[in-house]
Protein backbone atom coordinates (compact mmCIF):
# COMPACT_ATOMS: atom_id res chain seq x y z
CA UNK A 1 0.00 0.00 0.00
CA UNK A 2 1.25 3.46 -0.95
CA UNK A 3 -0.05 6.56 0.83
CA UNK A 4 0.02 9.99 -0.79
CA UNK A 5 -0.08 13.23 1.19
CA UNK A 6 -1.70 15.99 -0.86
CA UNK A 7 0.25 19.16 -0.06
CA UNK A 8 -0.06 21.43 -3.06
CA UNK A 9 -2.69 23.93 -1.92
CA UNK A 10 -2.08 27.57 -1.07
CA UNK A 11 -4.38 27.87 1.94
CA UNK A 12 -5.83 31.17 0.76
CA UNK A 13 -8.45 31.35 3.54
CA UNK A 14 -5.61 31.60 6.07
CA UNK A 15 -4.09 34.67 4.40
CA UNK A 16 -2.02 36.67 5.30
CA UNK A 17 -0.25 34.00 7.36
CA UNK A 18 -0.53 31.40 4.60
CA UNK A 19 1.27 32.79 1.55
CA UNK A 20 2.16 31.56 -1.89
CA UNK A 21 5.76 31.14 -0.82
CA UNK A 22 4.94 29.29 2.43
CA UNK A 23 1.39 27.87 2.59
CA UNK A 24 -0.22 26.68 5.82
CA UNK A 25 0.71 22.99 5.41
CA UNK A 26 4.38 23.90 5.85
CA UNK A 27 3.79 25.90 9.03
CA UNK A 28 3.38 25.04 12.71
CA UNK A 29 -0.23 25.81 13.52
CA UNK A 30 -1.58 23.13 15.85
CA UNK A 31 1.57 21.46 17.24
CA UNK A 32 5.34 21.77 17.47
CA UNK A 33 5.60 20.23 13.99
CA UNK A 34 4.31 21.53 10.69
CA UNK A 35 1.00 20.13 9.45
CA UNK A 36 2.86 18.21 6.74
CA UNK A 37 5.20 16.67 9.31
CA UNK A 38 2.27 15.73 11.55
CA UNK A 39 0.54 13.98 8.65
CA UNK A 40 3.71 12.13 7.66
CA UNK A 41 4.40 10.91 11.20
CA UNK A 42 0.77 9.82 11.56
CA UNK A 43 0.95 7.63 8.44
CA UNK A 44 4.34 6.21 9.42
CA UNK A 45 2.53 4.28 12.14
CA UNK A 46 1.16 1.90 9.51
CA UNK A 47 3.57 2.04 6.54
CA UNK A 48 7.28 2.57 5.97
CA UNK A 49 8.61 6.00 5.03
CA UNK A 50 9.46 4.56 1.61
CA UNK A 51 5.74 3.91 1.01
CA UNK A 52 4.70 7.51 1.67
CA UNK A 53 4.59 10.05 -1.16
CA UNK A 54 3.90 13.77 -1.21
CA UNK A 55 2.16 15.41 -4.15
CA UNK A 56 2.84 19.13 -4.22
CA UNK A 57 3.41 22.08 -6.50
CA UNK A 58 6.87 22.09 -8.03
CA UNK A 59 7.74 25.33 -6.23
CA UNK A 60 7.39 23.54 -2.87
CA UNK A 61 9.51 20.47 -3.63
CA UNK A 62 12.55 21.69 -1.71
CA UNK A 63 10.40 22.66 1.29
CA UNK A 64 8.97 19.13 1.37
CA UNK A 65 12.41 17.53 1.16
CA UNK A 66 13.69 19.72 3.98
CA UNK A 67 10.72 19.04 6.25
CA UNK A 68 10.62 15.29 5.55
CA UNK A 69 14.24 14.10 5.46
CA UNK A 70 13.21 10.52 6.29
CA UNK A 71 11.14 10.20 3.13
CA UNK A 72 13.01 9.32 -0.09
CA UNK A 73 13.46 12.44 -2.21
CA UNK A 74 12.14 10.59 -5.26
CA UNK A 75 8.81 10.18 -3.46
CA UNK A 76 8.00 13.85 -3.98
CA UNK A 77 5.57 14.16 -6.89
CA UNK A 78 5.94 17.61 -8.42
CA UNK A 79 2.86 19.12 -10.06
CA UNK A 80 3.82 21.73 -12.69
CA UNK A 81 0.81 23.90 -11.73
CA UNK A 82 -2.05 23.77 -9.24
CA UNK A 83 -4.96 21.80 -10.69
CA UNK A 84 -7.16 20.70 -7.73
CA UNK A 85 -7.51 17.16 -6.36
CA UNK A 86 -8.62 15.21 -9.45
CA UNK A 87 -5.46 15.96 -11.49
CA UNK A 88 -3.37 15.55 -8.32
CA UNK A 89 -4.77 12.05 -7.79
CA UNK A 90 -4.52 11.23 -11.49
CA UNK A 91 -0.83 12.14 -11.61
CA UNK A 92 0.01 10.21 -8.45
CA UNK A 93 -1.94 7.16 -9.64
CA UNK A 94 -0.17 7.28 -13.01
CA UNK A 95 3.31 7.41 -11.47
CA UNK A 96 2.71 4.82 -8.75
CA UNK A 97 0.91 2.48 -11.15
CA UNK A 98 3.77 2.71 -13.67
CA UNK A 99 6.27 1.77 -10.96
CA UNK A 100 4.27 -0.68 -8.84
CA UNK A 101 1.41 -2.09 -10.93
CA UNK A 102 -2.11 -2.36 -9.52
CA UNK A 103 -1.31 -1.08 -6.03
CA UNK A 104 -3.63 0.06 -3.25
CA UNK A 105 -3.15 3.80 -3.00
CA UNK A 106 -4.43 6.22 -0.36
CA UNK A 107 -4.79 10.01 -0.45
CA UNK A 108 -4.69 12.25 2.62
CA UNK A 109 -4.66 16.06 2.80
CA UNK A 110 -1.68 17.60 4.58
CA UNK A 111 -3.76 20.20 6.40
CA UNK A 112 -6.05 18.04 8.53
CA UNK A 113 -5.90 18.14 12.31
CA UNK A 114 -6.49 14.72 13.89
CA UNK A 115 -6.14 14.55 17.65
CA UNK A 116 -6.72 10.81 18.09
CA UNK A 117 -5.64 9.12 14.83
CA UNK A 118 -5.90 5.50 15.98
CA UNK A 119 -9.40 5.08 14.52
CA UNK A 120 -8.28 6.42 11.14
CA UNK A 121 -5.16 4.26 11.03
CA UNK A 122 -7.15 1.11 11.82
CA UNK A 123 -9.71 2.05 9.16
CA UNK A 124 -6.94 2.49 6.56
CA UNK A 125 -5.55 -0.95 7.33
CA UNK A 126 -8.97 -2.60 7.19
CA UNK A 127 -9.80 -0.60 4.09
CA UNK A 128 -6.82 -2.12 2.31
CA UNK A 129 -8.23 -5.57 3.10
CA UNK A 130 -11.74 -4.74 1.93
CA UNK A 131 -10.41 -3.47 -1.41
CA UNK A 132 -8.87 -6.88 -2.00
CA UNK A 133 -12.41 -8.27 -1.78
CA UNK A 134 -14.09 -5.38 -3.64
CA UNK A 135 -11.32 -4.11 -5.96
CA UNK A 136 -13.75 -2.41 -8.36
CA UNK A 137 -15.00 -0.11 -5.59
CA UNK A 138 -13.69 3.28 -4.51
CA UNK A 139 -13.34 3.81 -0.77
CA UNK A 140 -13.65 6.95 1.31
CA UNK A 141 -13.66 7.77 5.01
CA UNK A 142 -16.67 9.47 6.61
CA UNK A 143 -16.25 11.40 9.84
CA UNK A 144 -19.04 10.74 12.35
CA UNK A 145 -20.50 14.25 12.86
CA UNK A 146 -20.58 15.82 16.30
CA UNK A 147 -22.43 19.01 15.35
CA UNK A 148 -24.61 20.41 12.53
CA UNK A 149 -21.58 21.67 10.64
CA UNK A 150 -22.33 23.76 7.54
CA UNK A 151 -18.72 24.03 6.38
CA UNK A 152 -18.34 20.43 5.21
CA UNK A 153 -19.90 18.28 2.52
CA UNK A 154 -21.68 15.13 3.66
CA UNK A 155 -21.93 11.47 2.63
CA UNK A 156 -25.16 9.54 3.16
CA UNK A 157 -24.65 5.89 4.02
CA UNK A 158 -26.52 3.04 2.35
CA UNK A 159 -26.56 -0.66 3.20
CA UNK A 160 -24.00 -2.28 5.50
CA UNK A 161 -21.59 -4.36 3.40
CA UNK A 162 -19.27 -5.83 6.01
CA UNK A 163 -18.05 -5.49 9.56
CA UNK A 164 -14.47 -6.48 10.32
CA UNK A 165 -13.65 -6.31 14.02
CA UNK A 166 -15.08 -2.90 14.97
CA UNK A 167 -14.80 -1.37 11.49
CA UNK A 168 -18.02 -1.07 9.46
CA UNK A 169 -18.17 -0.76 5.67
CA UNK A 170 -21.24 0.85 4.09
CA UNK A 171 -22.26 1.49 0.53
CA UNK A 172 -22.23 5.24 -0.03
CA UNK A 173 -25.74 6.29 -1.06
CA UNK A 174 -24.89 9.83 -2.17
CA UNK A 175 -22.57 12.79 -1.71
CA UNK A 176 -24.20 16.10 -0.79
CA UNK A 177 -22.91 19.65 -0.86
CA UNK A 178 -22.42 21.87 2.19
CA UNK A 179 -25.91 22.27 3.72
CA UNK A 180 -27.62 25.12 5.50
CA UNK A 181 -27.93 24.87 9.29
CA UNK A 182 -31.42 23.35 9.31
CA UNK A 183 -30.45 20.64 6.83
CA UNK A 184 -27.20 19.94 8.69
CA UNK A 185 -29.22 19.41 11.88
CA UNK A 186 -31.48 16.96 10.02
CA UNK A 187 -28.40 15.07 8.81
CA UNK A 188 -27.03 14.91 12.35
CA UNK A 189 -30.33 13.74 13.84
CA UNK A 190 -30.80 11.00 11.24
CA UNK A 191 -27.53 9.24 12.02
CA UNK A 192 -27.19 8.36 8.33
CA UNK A 193 -24.73 11.05 7.28
CA UNK A 194 -21.00 11.56 7.70
CA UNK A 195 -18.75 14.52 7.08
CA UNK A 196 -16.88 14.14 3.80
CA UNK A 197 -13.25 13.89 4.91
CA UNK A 198 -11.57 14.13 1.51
CA UNK A 199 -9.52 11.01 2.32
CA UNK A 200 -9.60 8.03 -0.05
CA UNK A 201 -8.33 4.52 -0.83
CA UNK A 202 -8.36 3.05 -4.34
CA UNK A 203 -6.80 0.38 -6.46
CA UNK A 204 -4.73 2.24 -9.04
CA UNK A 205 -6.27 0.34 -11.96
CA UNK A 206 -9.75 1.16 -10.67
CA UNK A 207 -9.28 4.89 -10.22
CA UNK A 208 -7.54 5.18 -13.59
CA UNK A 209 -10.49 3.40 -15.20
CA UNK A 210 -12.90 5.80 -13.47
CA UNK A 211 -11.02 8.75 -14.91
CA UNK A 212 -11.53 7.17 -18.34
CA UNK A 213 -15.26 6.80 -17.67
CA UNK A 214 -16.02 10.19 -16.13
CA UNK A 215 -13.30 12.66 -17.18
CA UNK A 216 -11.76 11.41 -20.44
CA UNK A 217 -9.81 14.64 -20.83
CA UNK A 218 -7.87 13.90 -17.64
CA UNK A 219 -7.58 10.22 -18.55
CA UNK A 220 -6.08 10.97 -21.96
CA UNK A 221 -3.33 13.09 -20.42
CA UNK A 222 -2.86 10.68 -17.51
CA UNK A 223 -2.07 7.86 -19.96
CA UNK A 224 0.45 9.99 -21.85
CA UNK A 225 2.23 10.78 -18.59
CA UNK A 226 2.09 7.19 -17.33
CA UNK A 227 3.67 5.90 -20.54
CA UNK A 228 6.82 7.98 -20.03
CA UNK A 229 7.38 7.46 -16.28
CA UNK A 230 11.07 6.71 -15.79
CA UNK A 231 11.96 7.80 -19.32
CA UNK A 232 14.09 10.80 -20.42
CA UNK A 233 11.14 12.76 -21.77
CA UNK A 234 9.01 12.41 -18.61
CA UNK A 235 9.51 16.00 -17.44
CA UNK A 236 8.78 17.39 -20.90
CA UNK A 237 5.54 15.43 -21.28
CA UNK A 238 4.50 16.24 -17.71
CA UNK A 239 5.00 19.97 -18.28
CA UNK A 240 2.96 19.76 -21.49
CA UNK A 241 0.08 17.54 -20.40
CA UNK A 242 -0.60 18.23 -16.72
CA UNK A 243 -1.54 21.93 -17.13
CA UNK A 244 -4.10 20.87 -19.75
CA UNK A 245 -6.03 18.73 -17.28
CA UNK A 246 -9.39 20.06 -16.11
CA UNK A 247 -9.13 22.01 -12.86
CA UNK A 248 -11.65 19.99 -10.85
CA UNK A 249 -11.98 18.22 -7.52
CA UNK A 250 -12.05 14.42 -7.26
CA UNK A 251 -15.55 14.66 -5.73
CA UNK A 252 -17.00 16.47 -8.75
CA UNK A 253 -14.95 14.53 -11.28
CA UNK A 254 -15.46 10.99 -9.99
CA UNK A 255 -16.91 10.32 -6.54
CA UNK A 256 -20.33 11.96 -7.03
CA UNK A 257 -20.79 10.06 -10.30
CA UNK A 258 -19.67 6.65 -9.10
CA UNK A 259 -22.23 4.08 -7.84
CA UNK A 260 -19.65 1.74 -6.30
CA UNK A 261 -18.30 3.73 -3.37
CA UNK A 262 -17.64 2.27 0.06
CA UNK A 263 -17.62 4.59 3.07
CA UNK A 264 -15.95 3.72 6.37
CA UNK A 265 -17.32 5.74 9.30
CA UNK A 266 -14.68 6.85 11.79
CA UNK A 267 -15.11 8.68 15.08
CA UNK A 268 -12.07 10.90 15.51
CA UNK A 269 -11.37 14.41 16.75
CA UNK A 270 -10.91 15.83 13.25
CA UNK A 271 -10.85 19.23 11.64
CA UNK A 272 -10.17 20.50 8.16
CA UNK A 273 -8.12 23.55 9.13
CA UNK A 274 -9.33 25.59 6.19
CA UNK A 275 -10.07 28.98 7.72
CA UNK A 276 -9.22 31.20 10.68
CA UNK A 277 -12.48 30.25 12.38
CA UNK A 278 -11.77 26.55 11.88
CA UNK A 279 -8.28 27.03 13.30
CA UNK A 280 -9.64 28.80 16.37
CA UNK A 281 -12.25 26.11 16.94
CA UNK A 282 -9.60 23.43 16.49
CA UNK A 283 -7.40 24.96 19.14
CA UNK A 284 -9.97 25.59 21.88
CA UNK A 285 -13.44 24.74 20.67
CA UNK A 286 -16.27 27.13 19.90
CA UNK A 287 -16.23 28.90 23.28
CA UNK A 288 -17.10 32.59 23.12
CA UNK A 289 -15.36 33.33 26.41
CA UNK A 290 -11.95 32.29 25.12
CA UNK A 291 -9.24 34.39 23.57
CA UNK A 292 -6.76 32.57 21.35
CA UNK A 293 -3.25 33.84 20.77
CA UNK A 294 -1.41 31.72 18.23
CA UNK A 295 1.74 33.80 18.07
CA UNK A 296 3.17 37.11 19.29
CA UNK A 297 2.33 39.40 22.23
CA UNK A 298 -1.28 40.16 23.08
CA UNK A 299 -2.67 42.37 25.84
CA UNK A 300 -6.44 42.40 26.30
CA UNK A 301 -9.07 44.29 28.27
CA UNK A 302 -12.60 42.86 28.38
CA UNK A 303 -12.70 41.27 24.93
CA UNK A 304 -14.25 37.95 23.97
CA UNK A 305 -14.07 35.39 21.19
CA UNK A 306 -10.88 36.65 19.56
CA UNK A 307 -8.15 34.97 17.60
CA UNK A 308 -4.88 36.91 17.52
CA UNK A 309 -1.92 36.00 15.34
CA UNK A 310 0.84 38.52 16.01
CA UNK A 311 4.28 39.13 14.59
CA UNK A 312 6.84 41.43 16.24
CA UNK A 313 4.35 44.05 17.45
CA UNK A 314 2.29 44.07 20.62
CA UNK A 315 -1.41 43.67 19.79
CA UNK A 316 -3.77 45.35 22.28
CA UNK A 317 -7.52 44.75 22.23
CA UNK A 318 -10.12 46.63 24.28
CA UNK A 319 -13.75 45.49 24.40
CA UNK A 320 -13.44 43.72 21.07
CA UNK A 321 -15.74 40.86 20.18
CA UNK A 322 -15.87 38.11 17.55
CA UNK A 323 -12.75 39.23 15.69
CA UNK A 324 -9.83 37.63 13.91
CA UNK A 325 -6.70 39.77 14.03
CA UNK A 326 -3.67 38.71 12.02
CA UNK A 327 -0.51 40.79 11.96
CA UNK A 328 2.31 39.92 9.56
CA UNK A 329 5.29 42.06 8.48
CA UNK A 330 3.58 43.40 5.35
CA UNK A 331 -0.17 42.88 5.88
CA UNK A 332 -2.77 43.10 8.65
CA UNK A 333 -6.13 41.32 8.61
CA UNK A 334 -9.03 42.33 10.87
CA UNK A 335 -12.16 40.28 10.20
CA UNK A 336 -15.50 39.37 11.69
CA UNK A 337 -15.11 35.83 12.98
CA UNK A 338 -18.32 34.79 11.23
CA UNK A 339 -17.09 36.00 7.84
CA UNK A 340 -13.62 34.43 7.85
CA UNK A 341 -14.45 32.35 4.76
CA UNK A 342 -14.32 35.60 2.76
CA UNK A 343 -10.55 35.86 3.24
CA UNK A 344 -10.08 33.87 0.04
CA UNK A 345 -11.90 36.71 -1.77
CA UNK A 346 -9.11 39.03 -0.62
CA UNK A 347 -6.56 36.78 -2.30
CA UNK A 348 -8.60 36.75 -5.52
CA UNK A 349 -8.72 40.55 -5.44
CA UNK A 350 -4.95 40.73 -4.98
CA UNK A 351 -4.46 38.36 -7.91
CA UNK A 352 -6.80 40.35 -10.15
CA UNK A 353 -5.03 43.61 -9.33
CA UNK A 354 -1.58 42.10 -9.91
CA UNK A 355 -0.54 42.65 -6.29
CA UNK A 356 1.99 39.79 -6.29
CA UNK A 357 3.92 41.23 -3.34
CA UNK A 358 1.13 40.42 -0.88
CA UNK A 359 0.20 36.98 -2.23
C-alpha positions, 0 to 999 in steps of 0.5 A: 500500500502506498499513501500519498499526502496531498500538499499542493494547496495555497491555503488562501483562507488563512491569508495573510499567514498562509502565503504563496511562498509558504502555505499553511501545510508547511507551518506550525499551527496546531503542534510543534511540527508543521502540518505536513510533518504531523501527517507524515508521522501519523501515516508512518505508524502503519507504513514505511517511510518509503511507502509515503509520497507527497504530491505538491506544486513544483515550487514547494519540492525543496520545502517538502524535502527539507521538512521530511528528510526521512522520506526518499526524495524521489517520493515527492511528486511535483505538479507543474501547476495547481490543478485541484484534487482530481489531477493531483490524484490522477498524476500520483496514480499514473506514477505509482501504477507505472512503478508498482502495478495495480497497487492500493493507494491512499490520499490524505490532505496535509492540512487536517488536524487529527487529535486521536488518529488510531481510529483512522489508522485502523480504518486504513488498514482494514480498508486495504483488506476490503479493497482486496475483496471489492477491488472495483470499488472506490473507498472513502472515510466518513467522519461521524458528525458531532455538530450540525456543521455547515462548512463540510460536505456530507456522505449519506450511508446506504446498506451495510456491506461488512463489519471487520472487528469494529470497522463497518463498511457501508455502501455510499448512497450519495454525496451532498454539498455543504448544507444550511444549518437546518439541513445539517441538523437533520443530517445529524439527527438521522444518524445516516450522514457523515462529514466528507473527509476528503480522504480516499483509498483506491486500487490504481487500476480502478481509479484510472479506469474511473477517470476514463469513464467520467473525465476522459480529458484527464484520462487521456493526459494521464495515460500519456504521462504514465507511458513515459514514467522513468523515461528521459522525456518524462519531465517534458511530457509532464509539463505539457500535459498536466496543465491541460487537465481540467481544474476539478476536484475528485468529488465532482470529477469521480466520486459523485458520479460513481455508484460503487463507493464504500464509506468507512465511518470513523469517530475521531477528533478531526478538523479541516483547518481551512479557515481562521475560524476553523483554526480557532475552533480546532485549538480551543473549541467554539467557546465565546469566552476564550481568547486565542493567541497563536503567536506574538504578544497580546494584551487584552481588556474585556474582549471575547471570542478573539483569535490573535496571530501577532508578529513582532508588534504588541497587539492590544484589544479593548472590548473587542468581540468576535474578531480575527486579528492577524498581523504579519510584516507586510499585511494586517487582517481584521475580520468578523469571525463569522465571515472568515471564509471571505478571506479567500476573496481578498486573495482573488482581489490581490491576484486580479489587481496584480498585487503579487507582493502580498500573495 
